[in-house]
Amino acid sequence: MAYDNNNMYDNDVKFKDVFEHFDVDKDGKISSKELVDYFASVGESVNHKVAKSVVNEFLDFGEFVKLMKEEDNGELENIL
């Protein structure tokens, strides 16, 4: 997917907003517990083992952006 520089900056700001929503304790990382707790708060069930495999214990902002871009199926603009 190709982004122009303005769109890339806008997406990075949006990624940061989403990341900060998940990072409840504001330590700069998303833990598997934070991920499980988030999904529980929106009525979804994700077990700790699955969450841990996604975040590999902790997920920092750079890893979060990389994961979001890897999972993009042409719908990134709809999510952000």
Secondary structure as the mmCIF struct_conf table of DSSP 4:
data_model
#
loop_
_struct_conf.conf_type_id
_struct_conf.id
_struct_conf.beg_label_comp_id
_struct_conf.beg_label_asym_id
_struct_conf.beg_label_seq_id
_struct_conf.end_label_comp_id
_struct_conf.end_label_asym_id
_struct_conf.end_label_seq_id
HELX_RH_AL_P HELX_RH_AL_P1 ASN A 5 PHE A 22
TURN_TY1_P TURN_TY1_P1 VAL A 24 ASP A 25
BEND BEND1 ASP A 27 GLY A 28
STRN STRN1 LYS A 29 SER A 31
HELX_RH_AL_P HELX_RH_AL_P2 SER A 32 SER A 41
TURN_TY1_P TURN_TY1_P2 VAL A 42 GLY A 43
HELX_RH_AL_P HELX_RH_AL_P3 HIS A 48 VAL A 55
TURN_TY1_P TURN_TY1_P3 ASN A 56 GLU A 57
STRN STRN2 PHE A 58 ASP A 60
HELX_RH_AL_P HELX_RH_AL_P4 PHE A 61 GLU A 70
TURN_TY1_P TURN_TY1_P4 GLU A 71 GLU A 71
BEND BEND2 ASN A 73 GLY A 74
HELX_RH_AL_P HELX_RH_AL_P5 LEU A 76 ILE A 79
#
